[in-house]
Amino acid sequence: MIYDFDEVIDRRGTHSVKWDAGELLKQFGLTERFDEETIPLFVADMDFACPEPVLAALHERVNTRMFGYSLHSASPDYHEAIQGWFRRRHDWTIDTESIVYSPGTVEALDAMVRAYTETGEGVIIQRPVYAPFTQAIERNGRCVVNNALMNHDGYYTIDFADLEAKAREPQNKLFILCSPHNPVGRVWTPDELTQMAHICLANDVVLVADEIHGDILRKGQTHYPICTLVDDDRLISCTAINKTFNVAGLHCSNIIINNEAMRTKFVDALGFKTPSPFAISALIAAYNHGEEWLAQVNAYIDDNLVYLEQFLQEHMPQVRYRIPEGTYIGWLDFRAYGLSSKEVHERIYQKANVVLEDGEMFGAEGEGFQRICVPSPRSVLTTALTRIAAQF
């Protein structure tokens, strides 16, 4: 079927973190204004209806009229759906016992930090990076070790010499990789991924790859799950249907841990978790029948990201922006305006009444940047950008 991603669906009043977030944002100091005219483009979820097969599966689950405790392992269809998806799309054979359910990737990363490091030890990340990476490290009493990405006019690369030096330090035990990278949009090449894996393995550093954006790619790009490139059971991949099919509220991530001892440590740190009956139904339907929807939504996102580039070139040429290789995130560099981050924030959040994400949330390397999430109908994106442009 043909999906209509231009449809504007009113999400206000649906308990949406994105569209009903006024009080939450005030608590975090992100904005002092959030009203019925606010356009929020800060949360990494889509303003598009979910795939029809997922909706049908959820309706079928509702029709059972019972929503008791559920086990994803009670029948093989849950694991078979995961295995089939990654086998078809990545030629990746995943053993059933390697799949560990988690309510979310952030919760999984918290458990990884507890499982594979001790208090005071170091965890390597690559800033500017998704803020919960830092938060998972700090709230568990570990030390952030920053292997900062190198910015080449909007194209980011890895400082391998620095990564190797930090991996050699005996107190650094864990490396959390974002692949594809949020917010800079890199889809790491096989060479880059292999080199990072070999550095970590040679120095007994556990490498955990957050790969939940791996299905959101530009045309012609290929995401490589790190476990498919290096044959070593100490590598860990985090997968999820959340970003791919716009079902983040169903809380369904699956962590692939091939090493039995490491898997046991992770499960002990995470605790016993089971998905809701709705998450089970959604995953099976999405992975078995969601590829048509995904192809169409990726094409729409591609067009939105090109549109963002064209809009900025015409109306805000001082903003530096490079179309990301993966994700649906735009990483906007406002530094050429010579304004402070506070001034940029006020013009966008207060005057334009659009909510993005301040770049410094991703580390000091993000100062002067703004993150924008573009999986919204074109009309919504156009209105938001027009408002912002009027302030610069």
N, C-alpha and C positions, 0 to 999 in steps of 0.2 A: 504494500500500500504506500501511498504518498502521504508524508506527514507535513503538516502546516506549521512551521516554526515561526511564521509571522503572527500567529495568533497571540494576542495579549491576554494572559490569564491573570485575573486579579487575585493576588496571593495575600493581600492584607486581611487580617482577621482569621488567619489559618494557623496561628502560633508559629509563624515563620521567623527563624532567626534573622533572615535577611530583610523581610518586609515589615515585621512587627518589632523591630529591634531598638526603638527609641530609648527606653530606659536602660537597656543593656549597654548601649553605646555610651550613654552618659556616665555610667559606672566606670567604664574604661577610659573616659576622657577623650573619646574619638570625635565627638561632635556634641554641640550644645543645641542642635536643631534637628528634629526629626518629626515630620508632620505628614499630612496626606499628600503633599507635593514632593516629598523627598524621593529621589531615585537612588536606591542602594545597589551598587555594583562592586561590593567588597567581599561578599561571601562566595566561595568556590562551589556554588551549585547552579543549576540551570533553571531558567524561567520557561522551560519547555515541558509539555506533557510527556510523561514516561511512555515507553514503548507499549503498544497495544497488547502484545503477548503478556507483558508483566501485569498490566491492568486486568486482563482477563483472568490471570492466575490468582490475583488478589481477590477478585470478585468470587471466584470459585472457593477460595479459602473462607471468605466471609459466609458463604452459603452453607458451610459445615456447621455454623452457629456455635462453635466451640473453639476457644483459643487458649488451651491449657499448655502446660510445660511441654516443650518439643525437643526432640533429639534429631539433629541433622544426620546422625549416624544410624538412625533407626532403619533406613533403607538406603540402597546404594545410589539413588538418583541425584542426591546433592553432590557427592564427590564426583560422580561420573560427569555431571554438568561442568564442573570446574576443569576436570581433566580433559574433556572434549574441547573446551574453548581454547586452552593453551596448546593442545596438540594440533588443532587445526590452524591456529593463527601464528604459532611460534615454534612448531615442531618440538615441543617440550613435553616429555613424558614425566608426569608427576605421580609418585606413589601415594596411595590412599593414606597410609600412616604418616606421611610427611605433612599433611594438611592439618593445620590447627586453626580453629575458629577463634576470632576475637571480635568484640563488639565494635571496634574501630581501630584504625591504624595508630592513632595517637595513644590510645590505651595500650596497644601492643608495644609501642616504642618505650613507654614507661616501664613495662615489664621487661623489655630487653635490657634497659639500663640497670634494673635491679638484678636481672639474672646473670649478666656477663661482666659486671663491674662491682667494685666495692666503694664504699663511701670515700670521697676524696680523690678517686682515680679519674682519669681523663677520658672524655668522649669527643672524638673528632667530628666536626661538621664543616660545611662549606658555605659560609655566608657570602652574599645575602641569601638567606634560606628561610623557609617556612618557620614561623616563630615557635610553634610547639616543639620543634627539635630542641631549641634552647631551653624551653620551659621544662621539658621532660628530664633534661640533664640537671638543671638547677634545683627543681623541686625534690629530686632524689639525692641531693647532696653530693653530686659529682661535679667535675670541673669541665667547663666548655673549652675545647681546644679548637681554634679556628684555622682551618686551611682555606683562607679566603680565595674565592674565585678571582680571576684576572679579567678585567673589563677592557675589551678592545673595541671601542666605539660601539658598544651595545652587544658585541659578541663575546661570550664568556668562555674562558678556558681554565684548565686546572693547573695549578702550580705543583707539578709532580715532585720537584726537589723538596719543596716544603712539606708535602704530604709524607714523603719517605722519611724525612728527618723527624717528623712528629710521630710517625708509626714506630720508629726505632726506640723512642723514649719508653722505658718499661712501664711507666705508670699509665700510659694511654692504652686502653684495652678494647675500645669499641669505636667503630666508624659508622656513622649513619649517613648513607648516600641518598640523595633525592634524584630519582631517575624515572622519567624526565624531571627536569629541575623546576621547582617552584620557588621563586617567581621568574627566573631569567629565561626559562623556556628552552633550554638546551636538551636535545635528545642525544645522549652520549653515544659516541661511535664504539664499535667493537674493540678497537685498539685502546681507546680511553678506558673502557670498562675493564678490559683484561689487565691493563697496567695497574689500575687501582686495586683489582682483586689480588694480583700477584704481590703488590707491596704489602697489603694487609696480611695475606697468608704467610709470607716470609717472616713477618714480625709478630705472629700470633695475635693479631688484632682481628676481632670479630667484625665482619662486614655485613651490615644489614641494609638492604636496598629497599627504599620506599618506592614502589613501582605503580602506585595507584592511578597515576595519570597516563599509564602506558598505552591505553587505547585511544587517547585523544591526541591525534597526530595530524600534521599537515600532509597533504597529498604528496606522495613520493618519499615520505620519511618512514623509517623502520625503527621500532623500539626492540631492543634486545634484552630480555630478562637475563640478569647476570648469571644465573645458574645454568643457562644454556651455552655460555661461552667458556667457562672454566669448570672442569670436572673436579670439584672438591666439595665434599658434603658439609664443609664449615660455612659456606655462603648461605645467606638467608634472604628470601624475597617476601615482601609484603604485597599482597594483591587485594583487590576489592571490586565490588560492583558499584560502589557508591558514586564515584565520579563518572564512570563510563555510562551508567544508565539513569543518573539523576535520582538515586534512591538513598541518599546519605542518611535520611531520617530513619531508615530501616536498620542501620547499624550492622553491617555485614562485611567484615574483612576476613581474609584467609591468609594465614602466614605459612609459607613453605619452608620447613626446617627438615632437612634430610638426615642430619646427624642425630642419632637417638639420644645421646647424653645431653646435647644442647637443647633438644626438644623438651626433654624432661625438665631441665632447668627453667625454660621459658614457661611451661605449663604451671610449674610450681609458683613462679613469680606472678603469673597472670591470674591464677585461680581458675576454678571450674566455671566455664562460660558456655551457654547454649544460645543459639539464635531464636528469635521469635518465630512462630509459625508463618508469619508474613514474610520475614526475611528468607526463610527456606523456599517458599513458593516463588518469591521474586527472583532469587538467584537461579533456580532451575529454569524458569521461563526466560530470563534474560540471556543466560549463556547458551541455551538451546535454540532460542528463536529471536534474539535481539540484534543480529548482525545487520539486517536491512535498515533498521532504525539508526544504528550507529553510523553506518556509511552516510546516511542522509544528514545526520546531525553534524558529523565531521565536515561535510561539504558546506553546511550553513555557517559553522564556526570559521572555516577557512575564509569565506566571503566576508564575515564580520571583521576578521583581523585585517584583511586587505582594505576594507572600508575604513577601519580605524587609521591605517597608514595614510590613505588618501585624504581623509578629513584633517589629520594633523598637518600634512604637507600644505594644504590649502589655507587652513585657518589658524594653525599654531605651529609654524615651521621651526620655532626654536625648541620645541619638545623633541628630544631624540627618542626614537622608537624603532625597534627591529622586530619584524614578524617572528614570533616564537616558532621553533621547530615542533614543539609539542606543548600540551596543555591548552587551556582557553584563556590564558592570562596575558595581559599586556603590561610590560614593565616600562613605565614612562619616566624619562629623565628630564626634569624641569630646571636643571641647574643653570642652563644658559640664560635664564631670565635674571639671574643675579639676586633672587629673592631668598629669604630664609625659609626653612622648612615650615615654620609657623605661618609665614605669609602665604605660602602656597596652600597650606591646609585651610586657612581662613577663606581664601578666594574660592576654593572648590567646595568645601563642606558648608560654610556659612552663607556665602553670597550666591553660589550656584545651586546650593541645596542638593548636592550630589555626594554620596558617601563612597569613597574609594578606600584604600589602605595606605597609610603613610609608610614610606619606604624604610624608615629607621626601625620599624617593627621587625624587619628582617635582618637587623644588624647595622652597625655603623656604616657599612658599605652601601646601605640603601638610603642614606640621607640625601635629600633632594629629589628622590624618586617617589612615584605613586604607582600602586598596583591596581589594575582594573580588570575585572572579570567580564568577559564579553558574551557569554552564552545567554543572550536575551533577544527578543524580537528586535529587528533592525530599527523600528520606530522608537523603541525605548532607548536604545543605544544612541540614536541620532539626537533625541531630545536632551539626553544627559551631556553629550559632547558639545552641543550647541550652547547649552548653559555655561559649561566650563569655558569655552572659547570666548564668550562674552566678557569674562573676567580677566583676560590676559591680552 
